Structure formats: structure tokens, C-alpha cells
Amino acid sequence: MIDIKFIIENPGLIKQGAAKKNVKVEVDKIEELYKKRNESLAQAEKLRAEQNTASKGQMDDEKIAKMKKIKEQIKSLEPEIEKLEKELEELALVVPNPPLDSVPEGKDEEDNEVISTHGEKPEFDFEPKDHIQLGKDLDIIDIERGTRTSGARFYYLKNEAALLEFALLQFVVHKLNAKGFSPVITPTLVKEEAMYATGFFPAERNEIYNVNPEDDNLFLVGTSEVPLTMLHATEILDEDKLPTRYCGFSTCFRREAGSYGKDTAGIIRVHQFDKIEMFSFCHPDKSEEEHELIREIEEEIMQDLEFHYQVVNICGGDLGTPAAKKYDIEVWIPTQNKFRELTSCSNCTDFQARRAKIRYKKDGKNLYAHTLNGTAVAIARTLVAILENNQNADGSVNIPEVLQPFMGGKTKIERS
């Protein structure tokens, strides 16, 4: 949540940032409620001072009556103060993190800015199959039985596809660990406060699965970004140990409620997938530099897998609530004849740290850290890209060289 005092002191910046994100915010209403709340607090404080003065010296009926009246006045103010604070918090919760100046203007994904393109587009002297047909022919992806078991957008990974997932996970974890990212296996169920702390609530509540709302009231995460943020919630970090970097593995769950009619076939847009996420708690002065580092690592993984890809600077209107800036990396999908998002990385500045109370100590003061996140590998979409880009005329698929050591030296996936 943006600090309310910061909103009051910088209304123009907040309005400008929200407009760039195409989000309506009620800054004037926040200012009005803030003023009323402070007036009520000042009145309550004045009454407490009078109560304290009246309590001194000898008591008589007049003093007792006066103190009783003051107590009733204070008590009558408390519900109003509580109501104003609740309204203030509700309005502040929907105020998005203002975008950085380097974020392009724009309303939606059509206005995102391609900043670089890498690798060679694969050329085929045959009609390439999509990942659905390849998965079926090679008996490695079973969508039909996944749908029968769990419904639409579920699937089984079998045989070499399952081995490819394990290979990708090992390859990426070893790479990130060597770069100073500590591996973590995170919880996939979190409390509601974790969703608010990371900025997924209230804006994306409709996308999150709620488990046993009447009893446990837990939520299935759509990314390990959520539990990784909460790893240091309410803590004061050692400034000398910043940046503190993690790579978190989790199974991710997304309702895809807003994607009706999109990617209904295949495993590009599914309800459940595995992912490794990079996460960094860093010094505010270093967050833009850290963001570039995370993007560079994502690109390095793309290059290791020999993908044809482009890097996209996400425009304000497509940015989302927590991020001040975000890059997407999109990989070429041959049968769709276009680039599709494979990873993203975001600089959330102090937005999540304020909500989760994550600070570091400097010169005796507790200051808010900055948080950043980036996808290292999202399994389902990466498998799509591997299968479609590495297929051969005989229906086999070449296994990327960097993954072969984790596949027992196997170089191809072939019909059994």
C-alpha cells in the first residue's frame, strides 16, 4: 500500500501515476478523509489531555462528573475514527505503485514497447505440428485425460515431458544458485494478508483460488512471489546483506477467469503449472540495477535454450498494481507465427515492502527495502516452446543441449 502520508504530500504524482496505469484513484477523497480523521484524532487527544488534568488532585462530585462526560465524548469519537481509518485504508489499497519514468505510455498490451530481438527464427521444410499434436504423437502430454480428471485447462505430463520438467528445474536451479540466489521451496497456500501484502488483492482477487473460506480461508498462490515476499515480512534486514536473493520453486494455480476464449486448447494458459521465480530484497538505490540483472539472467536462460525471443518494456496501462516497471520476454511459437510471453520481471520498489513491513536499518533508522521478482522458468509454456521450435520432419523433437546432461544424455524425444 502506498503510504497515506506520501499520497497526501504528493497528490499530483499519485494521480499522474494512476493515469499512466489507466487506473482511477480517489486522491481528493483520500485527502478529505485524511483531514477528517486527523481532526477527530486531535479532538480525542485534546479530550484525553483534559481528562488527565481533571484526574489530578482531590476528587469531588464535580470532577467525577466532568471526567465521566469526557470519557463518553472520547468513546463517541472512537467509532468515527475507526470508520474513517477503514475508509482511508480501502481507498489507499487500490492506489497503484506509480510507474517509473522509463515505462512507456499506453493503454494495453498493444502499446508495449519491443526493445530488442535475439536469436534466429526457426525455419522448417515441412509443416510444423503444434505442441498439442506433438504431445499426443509422442505420448508425453495427455490433455484428454487431464480434462477428464480435473476439467478444462488441466493436463498430464508423461514420459520425456515429465523428465524435461525435472531437467529444466535442475538446470535453472543450479544456474541461479551459482549466481547467488538461494533455493527455496515455498508454501503454495497462504493467508489472505499475504495476498494483500504483495498487491494481488484486491485487484486480482478473482484470479485466485480460495480454499475452505469458511474454515481455513487460505489461498493458492499464482506465483511463489507471494510466499517469497512474506519470507521476511515484518523483519528488519541487515543492510550489509542486501541484496538478499532467492529462487523459489512452487506449483502455481490461476483461475484464468479473465481469459474466456483465449488459448482454450493446449497448455499455454492453464490452471496449474510449476515455476521457478527469482526474488530479491534490495537497497532502494540499487533496485533499477537489480532489475536489469534479473532481466539479463532471464535472457541468458533463453539463449541457453536457443530460443528466438524479444524483450518487451511493458506500458503503463498493462503494468498491474504492484510493479513500477516490468519487462516481458516473449518467445517465438512457430505454429502461432508470433511471440508469446514466457517470462516477466518486475521492480516493485517499496510497494510490497510497505504492505509487508519489510525494512532495513540505516544510521539508526528503519527504512523500507525494495522488492523485485522475475520468472526463471515457467514449465508449461517453456515445454511448448521447446517442442515446437525443436521438432523434426519425422515427428521427433531435439532436446536442447544444455538439458541433455539432466536427461541421461538423451538427445531426442522419439515415438516409442
KOLSENU-158906 format. One record per residue (C-alpha): z negated, y negated, x; residue in one letter; residue number from 1. Coordinates in steps of 0.02 Angstrom, whole numbers. Layout:
! residues N
NODE	Z	Y	X	vopa	dotor
NODE	Z	Y	X	a	NUM
...
END
This chain:
! residues 416
NODE	Z	Y	X	vopa	dotor
NODE	0	0	0	m	1
NODE	42	-174	62	i	2
NODE	-120	-269	94	d	3
NODE	-150	-381	-57	i	4
NODE	-205	-525	54	k	5
NODE	-41	-507	151	f	6
NODE	55	-516	-15	i	7
NODE	-39	-674	-64	i	8
NODE	-11	-755	105	e	9
NODE	173	-703	116	n	10
NODE	244	-704	-61	p	11
NODE	418	-758	-3	g	12
NODE	431	-615	123	l	13
NODE	373	-487	-6	i	14
NODE	496	-550	-138	k	15
NODE	638	-553	-12	q	16
NODE	598	-377	50	g	17
NODE	587	-307	-127	a	18
NODE	751	-390	-174	a	19
NODE	835	-311	-22	k	20
NODE	771	-142	-82	k	21
NODE	830	-181	-259	n	22
NODE	651	-162	-323	v	23
NODE	568	-276	-450	k	24
NODE	394	-333	-399	v	25
NODE	274	-448	-492	e	26
NODE	211	-556	-349	v	27
NODE	170	-702	-466	d	28
NODE	65	-585	-574	k	29
NODE	-23	-519	-419	i	30
NODE	-63	-698	-367	e	31
NODE	-130	-737	-540	e	32
NODE	-240	-580	-547	l	33
NODE	-300	-609	-368	y	34
NODE	-356	-785	-413	k	35
NODE	-447	-725	-570	k	36
NODE	-529	-581	-477	r	37
NODE	-591	-698	-339	n	38
NODE	-658	-822	-466	e	39
NODE	-753	-683	-554	s	40
NODE	-819	-617	-388	l	41
NODE	-876	-793	-338	a	42
NODE	-963	-814	-506	q	43
NODE	-1051	-646	-486	a	44
NODE	-1103	-693	-310	e	45
NODE	-1173	-860	-370	k	46
NODE	-1273	-771	-505	l	47
NODE	-1342	-647	-378	r	48
NODE	-1397	-793	-270	a	49
NODE	-1485	-870	-420	e	50
NODE	-1564	-701	-457	q	51
NODE	-1626	-689	-278	n	52
NODE	-1702	-864	-287	t	53
NODE	-1784	-830	-454	a	54
NODE	-1864	-670	-388	s	55
NODE	-1964	-765	-258	k	56
NODE	-2140	-825	-290	g	57
NODE	-2254	-785	-436	q	58
NODE	-2181	-708	-591	m	59
NODE	-2209	-780	-763	d	60
NODE	-2127	-756	-931	d	61
NODE	-2000	-894	-900	e	62
NODE	-1945	-819	-733	k	63
NODE	-1935	-644	-805	i	64
NODE	-1829	-708	-949	a	65
NODE	-1715	-802	-829	k	66
NODE	-1692	-650	-716	m	67
NODE	-1653	-542	-867	k	68
NODE	-1521	-667	-925	k	69
NODE	-1441	-674	-751	i	70
NODE	-1439	-484	-741	k	71
NODE	-1349	-475	-909	e	72
NODE	-1223	-606	-852	q	73
NODE	-1186	-506	-693	i	74
NODE	-1171	-346	-793	k	75
NODE	-1050	-429	-913	s	76
NODE	-939	-482	-767	l	77
NODE	-928	-310	-689	e	78
NODE	-805	-231	-814	p	79
NODE	-691	-382	-799	e	80
NODE	-693	-373	-609	i	81
NODE	-660	-186	-615	e	82
NODE	-515	-212	-737	k	83
NODE	-438	-348	-629	l	84
NODE	-453	-243	-471	e	85
NODE	-371	-94	-557	k	86
NODE	-226	-202	-618	e	87
NODE	-207	-277	-445	l	88
NODE	-203	-105	-364	e	89
NODE	-75	-39	-488	e	90
NODE	42	-186	-455	l	91
NODE	17	-178	-266	a	92
NODE	53	9	-263	l	93
NODE	234	-19	-316	v	94
NODE	267	-156	-189	v	95
NODE	384	-76	-60	p	96
NODE	373	-92	127	n	97
NODE	484	-241	173	p	98
NODE	641	-187	269	p	99
NODE	667	-240	450	l	100
NODE	798	-372	485	d	101
NODE	914	-239	559	s	102
NODE	927	-150	390	v	103
NODE	1096	-190	309	p	104
NODE	1108	-269	137	e	105
NODE	1168	-156	-3	g	106
NODE	1129	-79	-172	k	107
NODE	1153	108	-142	d	108
NODE	1224	241	-25	e	109
NODE	1398	166	-41	e	110
NODE	1335	18	61	d	111
NODE	1257	119	203	n	112
NODE	1324	74	375	e	113
NODE	1402	205	489	v	114
NODE	1354	153	666	i	115
NODE	1427	297	769	s	116
NODE	1526	458	755	t	117
NODE	1516	605	875	h	118
NODE	1596	773	913	g	119
NODE	1761	848	862	e	120
NODE	1808	887	683	k	121
NODE	1843	1074	672	p	122
NODE	2024	1123	639	e	123
NODE	2070	1286	555	f	124
NODE	2237	1377	548	d	125
NODE	2178	1465	391	f	126
NODE	2097	1413	227	e	127
NODE	1910	1398	268	p	128
NODE	1784	1476	149	k	129
NODE	1633	1383	85	d	130
NODE	1457	1441	131	h	131
NODE	1437	1523	-39	i	132
NODE	1584	1641	-11	q	133
NODE	1538	1670	171	l	134
NODE	1359	1709	123	g	135
NODE	1417	1834	-7	k	136
NODE	1552	1916	101	d	137
NODE	1434	1936	250	l	138
NODE	1287	1989	140	d	139
NODE	1174	1854	212	i	140
NODE	1145	1734	65	i	141
NODE	1109	1801	-109	d	142
NODE	1114	1662	-237	i	143
NODE	1143	1775	-387	e	144
NODE	981	1872	-362	r	145
NODE	887	1712	-316	g	146
NODE	939	1637	-483	t	147
NODE	891	1796	-575	r	148
NODE	720	1795	-492	t	149
NODE	674	1610	-498	s	150
NODE	810	1512	-588	g	151
NODE	944	1390	-530	a	152
NODE	941	1321	-352	r	153
NODE	846	1470	-280	f	154
NODE	916	1599	-159	y	155
NODE	878	1741	-39	y	156
NODE	918	1730	147	l	157
NODE	957	1904	212	k	158
NODE	1003	1991	374	n	159
NODE	1082	1871	501	e	160
NODE	1046	1717	392	a	161
NODE	860	1758	399	a	162
NODE	875	1787	587	l	163
NODE	967	1622	605	l	164
NODE	823	1532	521	e	165
NODE	699	1607	643	f	166
NODE	816	1565	788	a	167
NODE	832	1384	732	l	168
NODE	644	1368	712	l	169
NODE	609	1438	885	q	170
NODE	746	1337	969	f	171
NODE	687	1173	890	v	172
NODE	500	1201	914	v	173
NODE	524	1242	1099	h	174
NODE	633	1087	1121	k	175
NODE	510	971	1034	l	176
NODE	357	1044	1119	n	177
NODE	440	1011	1288	a	178
NODE	463	829	1233	k	179
NODE	279	806	1194	g	180
NODE	275	848	1008	f	181
NODE	127	962	969	s	182
NODE	172	1103	847	p	183
NODE	77	1109	683	v	184
NODE	91	1224	532	i	185
NODE	39	1113	387	t	186
NODE	-30	1145	212	p	187
NODE	102	1144	77	t	188
NODE	-20	1099	-63	l	189
NODE	-102	928	-53	v	190
NODE	-214	817	-158	k	191
NODE	-146	675	-263	e	192
NODE	-218	547	-141	e	193
NODE	-106	617	-4	a	194
NODE	49	580	-109	m	195
NODE	-11	403	-140	y	196
NODE	-56	378	43	a	197
NODE	119	423	102	t	198
NODE	206	319	-31	g	199
NODE	285	463	-128	f	200
NODE	179	414	-278	f	201
NODE	204	326	-393	p	202
NODE	391	304	-360	a	203
NODE	441	487	-335	e	204
NODE	312	574	-443	r	205
NODE	449	652	-550	n	206
NODE	517	744	-396	e	207
NODE	354	833	-351	i	208
NODE	289	998	-421	y	209
NODE	113	985	-491	n	210
NODE	9	1145	-478	v	211
NODE	-130	1182	-605	n	212
NODE	-151	1000	-660	p	213
NODE	-298	1041	-772	e	214
NODE	-394	1133	-634	d	215
NODE	-338	1113	-453	d	216
NODE	-219	965	-480	n	217
NODE	-130	997	-316	l	218
NODE	49	952	-270	f	219
NODE	181	1050	-175	l	220
NODE	248	944	-32	v	221
NODE	432	900	-17	g	222
NODE	408	872	170	t	223
NODE	272	903	300	s	224
NODE	273	713	324	e	225
NODE	137	711	190	v	226
NODE	8	827	270	p	227
NODE	53	761	444	l	228
NODE	9	584	388	t	229
NODE	-156	648	319	m	230
NODE	-196	739	481	l	231
NODE	-277	577	543	h	232
NODE	-320	494	376	a	233
NODE	-474	381	386	t	234
NODE	-482	407	576	e	235
NODE	-485	283	719	i	236
NODE	-364	341	853	l	237
NODE	-380	313	1040	d	238
NODE	-256	175	1088	e	239
NODE	-229	257	1258	d	240
NODE	-167	415	1171	k	241
NODE	-34	327	1069	l	242
NODE	98	381	1030	p	243
NODE	24	543	962	t	244
NODE	169	656	915	r	245
NODE	179	812	808	y	246
NODE	313	932	748	c	247
NODE	261	1008	583	g	248
NODE	332	1164	502	f	249
NODE	319	1189	315	s	250
NODE	407	1261	166	t	251
NODE	463	1113	60	c	252
NODE	478	1101	-129	f	253
NODE	580	974	-226	r	254
NODE	616	969	-412	r	255
NODE	781	879	-385	e	256
NODE	751	801	-555	a	257
NODE	867	656	-518	g	258
NODE	1013	763	-461	s	259
NODE	1078	832	-625	y	260
NODE	1255	894	-600	g	261
NODE	1253	871	-409	k	262
NODE	1276	1019	-291	d	263
NODE	1230	1143	-426	t	264
NODE	1313	1284	-327	a	265
NODE	1262	1343	-156	g	266
NODE	1110	1297	-50	i	267
NODE	1141	1115	-7	i	268
NODE	1023	1048	-142	r	269
NODE	887	1175	-180	v	270
NODE	708	1181	-243	h	271
NODE	635	1270	-91	q	272
NODE	679	1266	94	f	273
NODE	596	1270	264	d	274
NODE	593	1120	381	k	275
NODE	525	1057	546	i	276
NODE	476	874	542	e	277
NODE	441	759	689	m	278
NODE	297	638	661	f	279
NODE	225	500	769	s	280
NODE	71	389	760	f	281
NODE	111	244	875	c	282
NODE	64	69	929	h	283
NODE	143	-67	819	p	284
NODE	230	-145	969	d	285
NODE	318	19	1005	k	286
NODE	373	81	833	s	287
NODE	553	20	841	e	288
NODE	571	101	1013	e	289
NODE	491	260	946	e	290
NODE	612	261	800	h	291
NODE	760	260	920	e	292
NODE	682	403	1019	l	293
NODE	665	511	862	i	294
NODE	846	473	815	r	295
NODE	903	520	991	e	296
NODE	813	687	980	i	297
NODE	894	722	811	e	298
NODE	1063	684	888	e	299
NODE	1026	796	1036	e	300
NODE	996	941	916	i	301
NODE	1160	902	826	m	302
NODE	1251	903	993	q	303
NODE	1168	1066	1046	d	304
NODE	1233	1145	886	l	305
NODE	1405	1068	922	e	306
NODE	1418	980	754	f	307
NODE	1538	840	711	h	308
NODE	1420	708	643	y	309
NODE	1393	524	607	q	310
NODE	1239	413	617	v	311
NODE	1207	301	467	v	312
NODE	1095	147	454	n	313
NODE	1028	154	276	i	314
NODE	1046	-5	173	c	315
NODE	901	-90	85	g	316
NODE	942	-26	-89	g	317
NODE	945	156	-30	d	318
NODE	792	145	81	l	319
NODE	646	204	-27	g	320
NODE	470	135	-41	t	321
NODE	382	178	125	p	322
NODE	520	153	254	a	323
NODE	553	-13	340	a	324
NODE	710	64	418	k	325
NODE	795	234	409	k	326
NODE	936	324	495	y	327
NODE	1026	473	418	d	328
NODE	1128	595	519	i	329
NODE	1271	668	419	e	330
NODE	1366	825	473	v	331
NODE	1545	868	431	w	332
NODE	1562	1003	297	i	333
NODE	1742	1069	306	p	334
NODE	1762	1136	129	t	335
NODE	1697	974	55	q	336
NODE	1803	872	176	n	337
NODE	1661	748	203	k	338
NODE	1499	714	295	f	339
NODE	1336	769	213	r	340
NODE	1159	716	258	e	341
NODE	1072	841	372	l	342
NODE	927	741	443	t	343
NODE	844	572	423	s	344
NODE	714	474	520	c	345
NODE	608	329	459	s	346
NODE	498	193	530	n	347
NODE	362	163	400	c	348
NODE	274	30	506	t	349
NODE	93	13	443	d	350
NODE	132	54	260	f	351
NODE	65	232	261	q	352
NODE	-72	193	388	a	353
NODE	-146	61	272	r	354
NODE	-148	180	124	r	355
NODE	-221	322	228	a	356
NODE	-335	207	331	k	357
NODE	-266	263	500	i	358
NODE	-317	140	635	r	359
NODE	-338	121	822	y	360
NODE	-465	17	916	k	361
NODE	-409	-130	1024	k	362
NODE	-526	-259	1101	d	363
NODE	-664	-205	983	g	364
NODE	-554	-224	828	k	365
NODE	-487	-85	715	n	366
NODE	-301	-112	688	l	367
NODE	-176	-11	586	y	368
NODE	-61	109	679	a	369
NODE	122	132	636	h	370
NODE	191	298	572	t	371
NODE	365	371	596	l	372
NODE	446	532	538	n	373
NODE	609	622	568	g	374
NODE	689	787	517	t	375
NODE	713	901	667	a	376
NODE	793	1040	565	v	377
NODE	809	1072	378	a	378
NODE	855	1255	369	i	379
NODE	962	1271	212	a	380
NODE	1083	1129	250	r	381
NODE	1090	1174	435	t	382
NODE	1141	1351	388	l	383
NODE	1279	1279	278	v	384
NODE	1344	1176	424	a	385
NODE	1335	1322	547	i	386
NODE	1426	1444	433	l	387
NODE	1565	1328	377	e	388
NODE	1600	1249	546	n	389
NODE	1597	1411	647	n	390
NODE	1696	1529	537	q	391
NODE	1846	1630	597	n	392
NODE	2004	1690	510	a	393
NODE	1935	1868	500	d	394
NODE	1785	1808	399	g	395
NODE	1661	1818	542	s	396
NODE	1553	1671	599	v	397
NODE	1518	1623	779	n	398
NODE	1333	1595	818	i	399
NODE	1303	1431	913	p	400
NODE	1274	1467	1097	e	401
NODE	1101	1385	1101	v	402
NODE	1041	1504	965	l	403
NODE	1108	1665	1040	q	404
NODE	956	1696	1153	p	405
NODE	849	1696	995	f	406
NODE	970	1817	909	m	407
NODE	954	1954	1039	g	408
NODE	1112	1894	1124	g	409
NODE	1218	1920	968	k	410
NODE	1370	1805	968	t	411
NODE	1445	1834	795	k	412
NODE	1399	1872	615	i	413
NODE	1523	2001	552	e	414
NODE	1550	2108	399	r	415
NODE	1447	2267	416	s	416
END
